[in-house]
Amino acid sequence: MRVLIIGSGGREHALASCIARSPRLSALFVAPGNPGTASLGQNIPIRAHDVAGLVAFARAEKIDLVIPGPEAPLVAGIADALAAENIACCGPSAMAAQLEGSKRFSKEIADLAKIPTAAWQSFTDAETAHDYVEDVGAPIVIKADGLAAGKGVVVAQTLDDAHAAITAIMEDKLHGEAGAQLVIEECLTGEEISVFALCDGLNAVYLGAAADHKRVGDGDTGPNTGGMGAISPPPWATPHIISDVMTSIIRPALAAMAARGTPFRGFLFAGVMLEQDGPKLIEFNVRFGDPECETLLPLLQSDLLPALVAATNGTLAAINLAWTDAASATVVMCAKGYPGAYATGGEIFGLEEAAMIPGVNIFHAGTMADQSGILANGGRVLAINATAATLEEAVALAYTAEGVIDWADGFCRRDIGRRAIFAGKWPS
């Protein structure tokens, strides 16, 4: 098969690494890719948001399957444009991608499907939103309705924080048109997990659970980021909990989307809060998470490519995936200053040595190559993954590999997985 992966981050490098092992693969392209994906296939200089350019390339190169990594091209309708050319795409239509593209749409589907979730209201007027938070109090969650690169959610601990978030998003247009509408919802408490499923419109195959570390600083301090690391499996994600999530959240969402004529195909990512009375949906995403993808795929034993094809043609019911009975941890190295302003261009040494450590995978996220070597070219630059028999061993191994890498401008959190290692299991 001739396969095109869309994107340039660590998630796409992990997908490429997994797909490259398939005996069914005949050619692999990544657009635009990064130095890591270049070692697995051919990088193509087309940006992920260039839907017309990507479709034209897929048509010209007779691509059999397109795998979008980020959400933006999906919300922009790349699956629909590819379908018009009879090219399979492992991703939802633009209408189905509204599960991530619109927080209000996602909450409406949750209500329609009777999925347990936080109480919510939506607003298109800032004054009404300010009045609402005065009535309900804090803590409360303020969300830009549209795509905001993972930075459109504020968990406001005080009323002042809530009012400031409404002003920044709606009045100051911090996230542009993505903040023209707000969703304001109840603040859930408990342990948060990310649960992944591969879907074909009706059927869902479980792809694992992970715990992301969103805030930039140790101890979950500082601003939210695109993800500073992840571990799998989280100790509180018991088999009972996962069965409950699949039964009460994932499958009802699929049924509701199919019933309204917008069946969901591709990767469905449910952010879930484990409260004492059971799991509740925080939000849906319509693609594999990052760095969860880099954390989960190294545990997969099966060939992923047939499963992705099955997601596009409605045959997932016949797919069974085998996973290694091990633990996985990913530490993300970022440029100093991230998620604010940061410098690029610093040279990174020791990548080959780190990758030679048994059980370690180095996924490129924000890098570029020149004649001197590998240079930093983003905020989140490397995802350092390790697998081992226990979570404690996997975390230690990931930090061992991080210590081999020499990058003067880089930093990482030092506590990835710490809470999970010392946590008791969630009551089953």
C-alpha positions as CSV (number, residue, x, y, z in Angstrom):
1,M,0.0,0.0,0.0
2,R,1.0,3.6,-0.7
3,V,0.4,5.6,2.5
4,L,0.5,9.4,3.2
5,I,0.8,10.6,6.8
6,I,-0.1,14.3,7.3
7,G,1.8,16.3,9.9
8,S,5.3,17.1,11.3
9,G,5.3,16.3,15.0
10,G,6.2,13.5,17.3
11,R,2.8,11.9,16.8
12,E,3.4,11.7,13.1
13,H,6.9,10.3,13.7
14,A,5.4,7.6,16.0
15,L,2.7,6.8,13.4
16,A,5.4,6.5,10.6
17,S,7.5,4.3,12.8
18,C,4.6,2.0,13.4
19,I,3.3,1.9,9.8
20,A,6.9,1.4,8.4
21,R,6.9,-2.1,10.1
22,S,3.9,-3.3,8.1
23,P,4.6,-5.9,5.4
24,R,1.6,-4.4,3.5
25,L,3.4,-1.1,3.0
26,S,5.0,-0.4,-0.4
27,A,5.7,3.4,-0.1
28,L,5.4,5.9,2.8
29,F,5.2,9.6,2.5
30,V,4.9,12.2,5.2
31,A,3.8,15.8,4.6
32,P,5.6,17.8,5.6
33,G,7.4,15.4,8.0
34,N,10.5,16.0,10.1
35,P,14.1,14.6,10.2
36,G,12.8,11.6,12.1
37,T,10.2,10.7,9.5
38,A,12.7,11.2,6.7
39,S,14.5,8.0,7.9
40,L,11.3,6.0,7.4
41,G,9.8,7.4,4.2
42,Q,9.8,10.4,1.9
43,N,9.1,13.8,3.4
44,I,6.9,16.0,1.1
45,P,7.1,19.8,1.4
46,I,3.3,20.4,1.7
47,R,1.9,21.9,4.9
48,A,-0.7,20.1,6.9
49,H,-3.3,22.9,6.4
50,D,-2.9,22.8,2.5
51,V,-5.9,20.6,1.8
52,A,-5.9,21.2,-2.0
53,G,-2.1,20.5,-2.2
54,L,-2.3,17.4,-0.2
55,V,-5.3,16.0,-2.2
56,A,-3.5,16.8,-5.5
57,F,-0.4,15.0,-4.2
58,A,-2.4,11.9,-3.1
59,R,-4.1,11.8,-6.5
60,A,-0.9,12.1,-8.5
61,E,1.0,9.6,-6.4
62,K,-1.9,7.1,-6.4
63,I,-2.0,7.0,-2.6
64,D,-4.1,4.2,-1.1
65,L,-4.5,5.6,2.4
66,V,-4.2,9.0,4.0
67,I,-3.6,9.3,7.7
68,P,-4.1,12.9,9.0
69,G,-2.3,13.5,12.3
70,P,-3.5,17.0,13.5
71,E,-7.0,18.1,13.8
72,A,-7.0,21.2,11.6
73,P,-7.0,19.5,8.2
74,L,-9.8,17.3,9.4
75,V,-12.0,20.2,10.5
76,A,-11.1,21.9,7.2
77,G,-12.6,18.9,5.3
78,I,-9.7,16.9,4.0
79,A,-11.5,13.6,4.4
80,D,-14.4,14.9,2.3
81,A,-12.0,16.2,-0.4
82,L,-10.2,12.8,-0.5
83,A,-13.5,10.9,-0.7
84,A,-14.4,13.0,-3.8
85,E,-11.2,11.5,-5.4
86,N,-12.0,8.0,-4.1
87,I,-9.0,8.0,-1.8
88,A,-9.4,6.4,1.6
89,C,-8.8,8.6,4.6
90,C,-8.5,7.4,8.2
91,G,-10.2,10.4,9.6
92,P,-13.7,11.9,10.0
93,S,-15.6,14.1,7.6
94,A,-15.7,17.8,8.3
95,M,-19.1,17.4,9.9
96,A,-18.0,14.6,12.1
97,A,-14.8,16.5,13.0
98,Q,-17.0,19.1,14.7
99,L,-16.7,16.8,17.7
100,E,-13.4,18.7,18.2
101,G,-14.0,21.7,16.0
102,S,-16.9,22.9,18.2
103,K,-17.1,22.5,22.0
104,R,-20.8,23.3,21.8
105,F,-21.4,20.6,19.1
106,S,-19.5,18.0,21.2
107,K,-21.6,18.8,24.3
108,E,-24.8,18.6,22.3
109,I,-23.9,15.2,21.1
110,A,-23.0,14.1,24.6
111,D,-26.5,15.3,25.8
112,L,-28.2,13.6,22.8
113,A,-26.4,10.3,23.5
114,K,-26.9,10.6,27.3
115,I,-23.1,10.6,27.9
116,P,-22.2,11.6,31.4
117,T,-20.5,15.0,31.2
118,A,-20.2,18.3,33.0
119,A,-23.2,20.7,33.2
120,W,-22.7,23.4,30.6
121,Q,-24.0,26.5,28.8
122,S,-22.9,28.3,25.6
123,F,-22.6,32.0,25.0
124,T,-22.1,34.3,22.1
125,D,-22.3,37.5,24.2
126,A,-19.6,38.4,26.8
127,E,-21.9,40.3,29.1
128,T,-24.2,37.3,29.5
129,A,-21.2,35.0,30.1
130,H,-20.0,37.4,32.8
131,D,-23.4,37.3,34.4
132,Y,-23.6,33.5,34.3
133,V,-20.3,33.0,36.1
134,E,-21.4,35.4,38.8
135,D,-24.5,33.3,39.3
136,V,-22.8,29.9,39.4
137,G,-19.5,30.8,41.0
138,A,-16.0,29.2,40.8
139,P,-14.2,27.0,40.2
140,I,-15.5,26.9,36.6
141,V,-14.2,26.0,33.2
142,I,-14.1,28.5,30.3
143,K,-13.6,27.1,26.8
144,A,-13.3,28.8,23.4
145,D,-15.8,27.0,21.2
146,G,-13.4,26.5,18.2
147,L,-9.9,25.2,17.6
148,A,-7.3,27.1,19.7
149,A,-4.2,24.8,19.4
150,G,-4.9,23.2,22.8
151,K,-4.8,26.6,24.5
152,G,-8.5,27.5,24.5
153,V,-9.4,26.1,27.9
154,V,-9.1,27.9,31.3
155,V,-9.9,26.2,34.6
156,A,-10.8,29.3,36.6
157,Q,-10.3,28.8,40.3
158,T,-11.8,32.2,41.2
159,L,-14.4,34.5,39.8
160,D,-11.7,37.0,38.9
161,D,-10.0,34.3,36.8
162,A,-13.3,33.4,35.1
163,H,-14.0,37.0,34.2
164,A,-10.5,37.5,32.9
165,A,-10.8,34.4,30.7
166,I,-14.1,35.6,29.2
167,T,-12.6,39.0,28.5
168,A,-9.4,37.6,27.0
169,I,-11.2,35.1,24.8
170,M,-14.4,36.9,23.7
171,E,-13.5,40.6,24.0
172,D,-9.7,40.7,23.3
173,K,-10.1,37.8,20.8
174,L,-7.1,35.9,22.2
175,H,-7.9,33.0,19.9
176,G,-9.5,34.9,17.1
177,E,-12.8,33.6,15.8
178,A,-12.4,30.3,17.8
179,G,-13.5,32.4,20.8
180,A,-16.5,34.0,19.2
181,Q,-18.6,31.5,21.2
182,L,-17.8,30.2,24.6
183,V,-18.8,27.0,26.4
184,I,-18.8,27.5,30.2
185,E,-19.0,24.3,32.2
186,E,-18.9,22.7,35.6
187,C,-15.4,22.0,36.9
188,L,-15.0,18.2,37.3
189,T,-12.6,16.8,39.9
190,G,-10.8,13.5,40.0
191,E,-8.2,11.7,38.0
192,E,-8.0,12.6,34.3
193,I,-7.2,10.0,31.6
194,S,-7.1,10.0,27.8
195,V,-8.9,7.0,26.2
196,F,-8.4,6.2,22.5
197,A,-10.5,4.2,20.1
198,L,-10.3,3.5,16.4
199,C,-13.7,3.8,14.8
200,D,-15.3,2.8,11.5
201,G,-18.7,4.6,11.9
202,L,-20.3,1.9,13.9
203,N,-17.6,-0.2,15.6
204,A,-14.8,0.9,17.9
205,V,-11.5,-0.9,18.8
206,Y,-9.8,0.2,22.0
207,L,-6.4,1.7,21.4
208,G,-5.3,2.2,25.0
209,A,-5.4,4.8,27.8
210,A,-2.8,7.3,28.9
211,A,-2.3,10.1,31.4
212,D,-1.0,13.3,29.9
213,H,1.0,16.0,31.8
214,K,-0.4,19.3,30.4
215,R,1.2,22.0,32.6
216,V,4.7,23.2,31.8
217,G,6.1,22.9,35.4
218,D,6.8,20.2,37.9
219,G,3.9,19.5,40.2
220,D,1.4,20.6,37.5
221,T,2.3,24.2,37.8
222,G,2.4,27.0,35.2
223,P,0.5,27.4,32.0
224,N,-1.0,24.6,29.9
225,T,1.1,23.3,27.0
226,G,0.6,20.8,24.1
227,G,1.8,18.1,26.5
228,M,5.0,17.7,28.5
229,G,4.8,13.9,28.8
230,A,2.6,10.9,29.2
231,I,2.4,7.5,30.8
232,S,0.5,4.3,30.0
233,P,-1.3,2.6,31.5
234,P,-2.4,5.0,34.2
235,P,-2.8,2.9,37.4
236,W,-6.3,4.2,38.0
237,A,-7.5,3.2,34.5
238,T,-8.6,-0.3,35.6
239,P,-10.3,-2.8,33.2
240,H,-13.6,-2.0,34.8
241,I,-13.1,1.8,34.2
242,I,-12.1,1.3,30.6
243,S,-15.1,-1.0,29.9
244,D,-17.3,1.7,31.5
245,V,-15.7,4.4,29.2
246,M,-16.2,2.4,26.1
247,T,-19.8,1.5,27.0
248,S,-21.0,4.9,28.4
249,I,-19.0,7.3,26.3
250,I,-17.3,6.0,23.1
251,R,-20.0,3.7,21.7
252,P,-22.9,6.0,22.5
253,A,-21.1,8.9,20.7
254,L,-20.6,6.7,17.7
255,A,-24.3,5.7,17.7
256,A,-25.4,9.3,18.0
257,M,-23.1,10.4,15.2
258,A,-24.3,7.6,12.9
259,A,-28.0,8.4,13.7
260,R,-27.6,12.0,12.6
261,G,-26.0,11.0,9.3
262,T,-22.4,12.0,10.2
263,P,-20.8,8.7,11.1
264,F,-17.4,9.0,12.8
265,R,-14.4,7.3,11.3
266,G,-10.8,7.5,12.5
267,F,-9.2,8.0,15.9
268,L,-11.6,9.1,18.6
269,F,-9.9,10.6,21.7
270,A,-12.0,11.0,24.8
271,G,-10.7,13.1,27.6
272,V,-12.3,11.6,30.7
273,M,-12.5,12.6,34.4
274,L,-12.8,9.7,36.8
275,E,-15.1,10.9,39.5
276,Q,-16.3,8.9,42.4
277,D,-19.6,8.2,40.7
278,G,-17.9,7.1,37.5
279,P,-16.2,8.4,34.4
280,K,-17.4,11.7,32.8
281,L,-16.5,13.1,29.4
282,I,-14.4,16.3,29.5
283,E,-14.1,16.6,25.7
284,F,-13.7,14.7,22.5
285,N,-10.8,15.1,20.0
286,V,-10.9,13.6,16.5
287,R,-7.2,12.5,16.2
288,F,-4.6,10.6,18.1
289,G,-3.2,12.6,21.0
290,D,0.3,14.0,21.2
291,P,2.3,12.8,23.2
292,E,-0.1,9.9,23.9
293,C,0.5,8.5,20.5
294,E,4.2,8.3,21.1
295,T,3.4,6.6,24.4
296,L,0.9,4.0,23.2
297,L,2.1,2.9,19.8
298,P,5.4,1.4,21.1
299,L,3.3,-1.0,23.0
300,L,1.4,-2.3,19.9
301,Q,2.4,-5.7,18.7
302,S,0.0,-6.0,15.8
303,D,0.3,-4.5,12.3
304,L,-1.6,-1.2,12.6
305,L,-2.1,-0.7,8.8
306,P,-4.9,-3.3,8.3
307,A,-6.8,-1.8,11.2
308,L,-6.5,1.7,9.7
309,V,-7.8,0.4,6.4
310,A,-10.7,-1.3,8.2
311,A,-11.6,2.0,9.9
312,T,-12.2,3.5,6.4
313,N,-14.4,0.6,5.0
314,G,-16.5,-0.5,7.9
315,T,-14.8,-3.8,8.7
316,L,-13.3,-3.0,12.2
317,A,-15.4,-5.7,13.8
318,A,-13.0,-8.3,12.4
319,I,-9.9,-6.6,13.8
320,N,-8.2,-7.7,17.0
321,L,-5.1,-5.8,18.1
322,A,-2.4,-7.3,20.4
323,W,-0.5,-5.2,22.9
324,T,2.6,-5.8,24.9
325,D,2.0,-6.3,28.6
326,A,4.4,-3.5,29.6
327,A,4.5,0.1,30.7
328,S,5.4,3.1,28.6
329,A,6.5,6.6,29.5
330,T,7.3,9.7,27.4
331,V,9.2,12.8,28.4
332,V,8.9,15.8,26.1
333,M,12.0,18.1,25.7
334,C,11.0,21.7,24.9
335,A,12.8,24.9,24.0
336,K,13.5,27.2,27.0
337,G,10.6,29.7,27.1
338,Y,7.9,27.4,25.9
339,P,4.9,27.8,25.9
340,G,5.9,31.4,25.5
341,A,8.5,32.9,23.2
342,Y,11.4,30.5,22.5
343,A,14.6,30.4,20.4
344,T,15.2,28.0,17.5
345,G,18.3,26.8,15.8
346,G,20.2,25.3,18.7
347,E,22.0,22.1,17.8
348,I,21.1,18.9,19.5
349,F,23.7,16.2,20.2
350,G,23.4,12.6,21.5
351,L,20.3,11.5,19.7
352,E,21.8,8.4,18.1
353,E,23.3,7.4,21.4
354,A,20.0,7.8,23.3
355,A,18.1,5.8,20.6
356,M,20.5,2.9,21.0
357,I,19.4,2.3,24.6
358,P,17.2,-0.8,24.6
359,G,13.6,0.1,25.1
360,V,14.0,3.7,24.1
361,N,12.4,5.5,21.1
362,I,13.3,9.1,20.2
363,F,10.5,10.8,18.3
364,H,11.2,14.1,16.6
365,A,8.6,16.8,17.1
366,G,10.0,20.3,16.3
367,T,13.4,19.6,14.6
368,M,15.1,20.4,11.4
369,A,18.3,19.1,9.8
370,D,21.2,21.0,8.1
371,Q,24.7,20.1,7.2
372,S,25.9,20.3,10.9
373,G,23.2,18.0,12.3
374,I,19.8,18.2,14.0
375,L,18.6,21.6,15.1
376,A,15.7,22.7,17.3
377,N,12.8,24.2,15.3
378,G,9.8,24.4,17.6
379,G,8.5,24.6,21.1
380,R,8.1,20.9,21.8
381,V,11.1,19.5,20.1
382,L,11.6,15.8,21.1
383,A,9.5,13.1,22.6
384,I,11.6,10.6,24.5
385,N,9.8,7.3,25.0
386,A,10.8,4.2,26.9
387,T,9.0,0.9,27.6
388,A,9.7,-1.5,30.4
389,A,8.1,-4.1,32.6
390,T,6.9,-1.5,35.2
391,L,6.0,2.1,35.0
392,E,8.7,3.1,37.4
393,E,11.3,1.4,35.2
394,A,9.9,3.0,32.0
395,V,10.1,6.5,33.6
396,A,13.6,5.9,34.8
397,L,14.7,4.7,31.4
398,A,13.2,7.7,29.6
399,Y,15.1,10.1,31.9
400,T,18.3,8.1,31.4
401,A,17.9,8.7,27.7
402,E,17.1,12.3,28.2
403,G,20.3,12.6,30.2
404,V,22.3,11.4,27.1
405,I,20.9,14.2,24.9
406,D,23.0,17.3,24.9
407,W,20.9,20.4,24.0
408,A,21.8,23.7,25.7
409,D,18.4,25.3,25.0
410,G,16.3,22.4,26.1
411,F,14.3,21.6,29.3
412,C,11.8,19.0,30.4
413,R,9.6,18.3,33.4
414,R,11.4,16.1,36.0
415,D,8.2,14.5,37.4
416,I,6.6,12.7,34.5
417,G,4.7,9.7,36.0
418,R,5.6,10.5,39.6
419,R,2.0,10.7,40.8
420,A,1.0,7.6,39.0
421,I,4.0,5.6,40.3
422,F,3.0,6.4,43.9
423,A,-0.8,6.4,43.4
424,G,-3.0,3.7,44.7
425,K,-5.3,2.1,42.1
426,W,-8.7,3.7,41.5
427,P,-11.5,1.7,43.3
428,S,-12.9,-0.8,40.9
